[in-house]
Amino acid sequence: MKREVWFAPYISPYFWRFLLIIVLGALTVFSASSLMYTSGFLISKASIPPENILMIYVPIVGVRTFGTSRAVIHYVERLVGHDTILRILSKMRVRLYNILEPQALFLSSRFRTGDILGMLADDIEYLQNVYLRTVFPSVIALLLYAAAVISLGTFDIAFALLMALYILVLVVVLPLISLLFTQKRQREVKQERNRLYQKLTDAVLGMGDWVISGRQGQFVETYEADEKMVARTDAALRNWARVRMFIGQAIVGVGVLSLLYWAAGQYADGAIAGTLIAAFVLVVFPVADAFLPVSEAVEKIPQYRNSLERLSRVEVEEESELVTKLQPEETETHSKIEGAATATLNAGIAHIQLKNVGYRYGASESDEWSIRDLNLDIPQGKKIAIIGRSGAGKSTLLKVIQGVIKPSIGSAVINGIDAAAYGEKIPSIISVLNQSPHLFDTTVANNIRLGDPDASDEAIKEAGLMAKLDTLISSLPEGYNTPVREAGQRFSGGERQRIALARILLQNTPVVVLDEPTVGLDPRTERELLATIFAAMAGKTLVWVTHHLVGAEQMDEVIFMENGAVEMRGTHAELMEREPRYRRLYELDRPVEFLG
């Protein structure tokens, strides 16, 4: 069974803090109960002529003492509790980041953006409430349950058992009923809110398309419908919360009446003084305040479970990848992989080999192959173009080369080591320039520095010069320190690609993947950018994925894919000579050269 990693690791290092929080919580209720007990005694005592004035002054001092101590102890409890939980929360966030960060290449193929937002925004927040709203209140309630029953037992065992039954309903029966009623609805609300996250993410990323198509009204309508669905489930939960609170208060009311009847009987029998009747009855209210929240605390369990399941999925993915990394073959070890990655980085040489590679996303034998029977030999410095229509298997092939996925059959190795085994080392070997590189809302220099956080200003300027950014930079008001604005809106598509290219050059990996970086650019900008890329990437291995053939003549090999398999391969000149289909495609891409 998988070891629990989101709660258990924090119990030992924070055990004494947890114990202090529970003790302070119990003392807060004790001070509140003592305040009410003393107040009830004082009111009753003041209504009759006192035998001694001290019989009045002592309870007055007690009221002041317990009133002040309750506030102080409660403040210290909150201070210690929130300080402890915020420390744990920070560690949870760091742990989540450490899980997600090495899987940056894998996330897009496993989780939707809305799922990631849900994990970052909700799941860790829910887990901090496990302690504050469930564990601590429940433990304190159980301690007070035992203390209350024992205290009443010193007066009357039978009545103590009756009150134990009332309290049992509050701390066990009602919470279980509440859990059974709400767990399905809680899960539905969580899932529906996650879907709203995903829909909002799609809407933000595709806002322009919604507006251009004139369908923004349709989006608002469907989103409001989804919100109403969540609101209905929320309303059902709120209605139950009111019913649950009414039931709990009714039980407390019955307990108060029972205690009043019992105390009156004890007074009639001469077992207790009449001044203690009000004291006993008033104690019920602060003690009940500790018991009533237990139902709400237990109701939160489905939310915690949902968050834990999703975080555990990420954990399982991360561990499964770790197994793949550490044991790609029985004879390989982690040290060998580390050594190979370091050697590759130092030497600047990466030899990529794919042998009989096949991959399908489903586990069933009936699932179609995304790629099949692929054989590639890409020594350092070789430039290959991979061409094919959408769905031909180009993206899957890139994932195999980058080690994002492990082939279902065959092998994909870099310098003799399974590509999937490199894991987080891959970015030091393979960099990617895709069709939509993201520019962060900071300076041009900081966006380029992402390729090498330790790079000097001179290195950044050199990378910019190689990417032919000098003309652009000279036109900016603050040069490399000019803000790019959100998502790089300050610049055109070609300018954003050049900034991303400078980032790649600064990263200085032996292999560069060009994932259709010129899509959406006008022909002139496309030609200029490709010329810059090919000039700047001299000596590096280029794996260029594209839909069309502009610049194919500069590649050492052109591979045409169809339905996951290689249909044509060879140099541009060879394919132009022997493959009529390839020649027609090239003519379509370069019509001007073939006119007349």
Secondary structure, 3 states (H helix, E strand, C coil): CCCCCCCHHHHCCCHHHHHHHHHHHHHHHHHHHHHHHHHHHHHHHHCCCCCCCHHHHHHHHHHHHHHHHHHHHHHHHHHHHHHHHHHHHHHHHHHHHHHHHHHHHHHHHHCCHHHHHHHHHHHHHHHHHHHHHHHHHHHHHHHHHHHHHHHHHCCCHHHHHHHHHHHHHHHHHHHHHHHHHHHHHHHHHHHHHHHHHHHHHHHHHCHHHHHHCCCHHHHHHHHHHHHHHHHHHHHHHHHHHHHHHHHHHHHHHHHHHHHHHHHHHHHHCCCCCCHHHHHHHHHHHHHHHHHCHHHHHHHCHHHHHHHHHHHHHHHHHHHHHHHHHHCCCCCCCHHHHHHHHHHHHHHCCCCEEEEEEEECCCCCCCCCCCEEEEEEEECCCCEEEEECCCCCCHHHHHHHHHCCCCCCEEEEEECCEEHHHCHHHHHHCEEEEECCCCCCCCEHHHHHHCCCCCCCHHHHHHHHHHCCCHHHHHHCCCHHHCECCHHHCCCCHHHHHHHHHHHHHHHCCCEEEEECCCCCCCHHHHHHHHHHHHHHCCCCEEEEEECCCCCHHHCCEEEEEECCEEEEEECHHHHHHHCHHHHHHHHHHCHHHHCC
